Amino acid sequence: MDNRIVNTFHAMRATQLHAATLICLLVVFITRNRLSSKKKANLPTRDEILQRRCVREEMLHDITNSGKCRELIRMSETTFMKLCNVLTRDGGLRPTQRMSIEEQVACFLHIVGNDFRSRFASWLYRRSRSTTSRCLHRVLRAIISLEGRYIQQPKGDTVPKEIQEKTRFYPFFKDCIGAIDGTHVRVRVPTKDAPRYRGRKGYPTINVLAACTFDLKFTYVLSGWEGTASDSRIIKNALTREDKLVIPTGRYCLVDAGLPHTSTLMAPYRGVRYHLKEYSKRAPENSKELFNLRHASLRNAIERAFGVLKKRFPIIRSTQEPFYTCSTQSDIFLACCILHNFLRDEDRDQDLEDEVIHEVLNGPQEEGRHNTRGLQEGSAGADQLRNSIANEMWNNYLIKNEAFENNGKKEQGTKGQLKWTDKMDNAFLQAMITQQDMGNRINGNFSTQAYNDMVEELTTKLQMDLDKNHLKNRLKTLKQRFSQWYDLFRGTSLSGFSWNSNTKFIEAEDEVWNRLIESNPKAVALKTKKVSNYNEMLELFATDRASGANAETAKERNARLHVNEDPGIETVTNVDEFLAANEVTLENQYNNDDDVQMLFSDPSPPESSKTKKLKSKKRKIEEPDGAFNSKLVNCVDGVANAIQEGNKILDRIYPREYTGDELYKELEPMGLTPHEISRALIYLGANQAQARLLFSCPLQIRKTILEDMMDAGK
């Protein structure tokens, strides 16, 4: 019997050795296949890796020591190093395994300061495109996290130095704390969303609202509104959102004619000369013109701030389609504003500012930029303040310039306009719906052929002499009328409201109307106002209406990212530590002090599924096909079963022998007295079979079994 067991044991051992040999051969086969696939991918050689490293070191040397820093990344060497320190200390930026802080920041500044594509920056720094993209977003997030330090709204407790030191402005504008305006930044959006972003520029843009002080520092930036949204609509949103624009009581900001005139927003007189260039040949002739001249001289601070910002960071100035998504481009604008404020404190570029001032004073003005139809002049208190400032300024001006006389207002002629009726509007809307159904409205714009067809159809149907300009102007008016209703009622989805096609009113219960009027007093004027053809306008214009859903300030963006953070590896610190420890690029195939010798790292702890997913994106290797995988799994299962059977046989041939120390550790939890433990040690040491039987039983019955064993052995 013993010989048969021994023979079986040797047979199992032989099977295990054969299986181990097979596994070794499989490992060699897989390793050779993977090495051959790497050669096919044209991975860099050792010399190429060393050469790339030398290129990066030379570039960083040029930035920090050659005197070319301002030409390359728009700031001095000292300022660059200080920015790196601030981002490390306050922005949470960390070096990765292969990329230092200085290289990450320099790469980001090269992209935004020269409008580079990521693919060009990756070639410039000899990095993979994925590494360059991660670097861009890592630095972008670190810069935006500094918004609380570099973008601060004024408290209004002091008079700005730029006003206090000039008699042209003081004391007339002593309560003014800054200027507000909007600017458009080109973005890349899907075709279906393009109509909402394509405003007066003719290409998709976002409309960014910003406020600045008179020393050209941004104090509030709201980025992300669609290009079709007007400045007045955006500022109303900015004054009511969570991170809102704050104007202290008794203070005001200067705005242009496209924004409402209120007690906190002072706009110029409309219908009066305004731009500085308009006064170059003829001095102001009355109080309103003088006010507009001084108003423009102060308010151009926001235009100069935008000018300096866009000249320093061309990535937000380009009229070409950008390389990044709309949300990334919006974040880049916020980051550039923070960098602009940082550089205003640390490294002012006076030559750049002088160049921008020359362009603002002598460059072409945008005539008719804003449509002021429907805008109110503001409250009586706001008008009274503006008039008093204008009169006081004019009296002071006359004392110093007696040669000028007040010639009064100039009469302005009015051009006759075509008066549209409900019948005409209905025919026009039906014609537009027909052209839209025929596919002649592309990306929200009617084609030339569509306008020609509509002119011909309406001329015949209405028996009127119409042209293309009549239809374009009426289309703009209908859009404005529709937006007034749509923004208030959000279509007809606002609970309790519906449009009655017979009465032409938006109807609701009195209680519902009262709640709406209480929250929005302007709704009272629309309660008894008819709106014709609402369903047709809803079909034509609803999808083109800007919603501002993606608009954010830097503070709101930081708050959103903080809420959405995964408690696992997605926090700022953990992500940076993970990337620093695991980042794999083409250069990482070799790893030692000289980036040449190959080393094997110690086994790492088990990884989460998310970590494995991230690593799989960094290095993709061809896997064996399904049949090969199946054979390999079956082979390994067979080896495991053979090892288990062999272990059972070994247990029968070579039973376990307990040492004295092991016996004591097993007896101690049983609650025996010292005398009983000594007796049990002597007994079990002489009877190993009884010890194996005893310790295979549950702990709570071992004492009883031990006593029975010792009594039976007497």
Helices and strands as residue ranges (DSSP letters): H 2-40, H 46-65, H 69-73, H 77-89, H 101-114, H 118-124, H 129-144, H 147-150, H 161-164, E 176-186, G 191-193, H 194-197, E 205-212, E 218-226, H 231-238, E 252-254, E 265-266, G 276-279, H 287-312, G 314-316, H 326-346, H 350-362, H 380-400, H 422-437, E 441-442, E 445-446, H 448-462, H 468-489, E 498-499, E 506-507, H 510-519, G 521-526, H 534-541, G 542-544, H 554-563, H 572-582, G 586-589, H 609-618, H 626-653, H 660-667, G 668-670, H 674-686, H 688-695, G 699-701, H 702-712
